Amino acid sequence: MTTVVLFSIITILSVVFALKRKRPLFLALPVVSLMGFALVKIVMVPMPFWDTVRFIFNLRG
């Protein structure tokens, strides 16, 4: 629940700053933060990194 609130605050603030300062670069902040969060969660798995990534993409089928 904490992460949902945190990412919501990041998204709201980045949209406000993007509209206020007229710089669309701020809209990349939520995407980058979500990618960073996903990368941290993948690194926390006690398997080698590429095996974990391969396992995640093999879950589709």
Secondary structure as GFF3:
##gff-version 3
##sequence-region A 1 61
A	DSSP	alpha_helix	2	21	.	.	.	ID=ss1
A	DSSP	three_ten_helix	24	27	.	.	.	ID=ss2
A	DSSP	alpha_helix	28	43	.	.	.	ID=ss3
A	DSSP	alpha_helix	49	58	.	.	.	ID=ss4
###
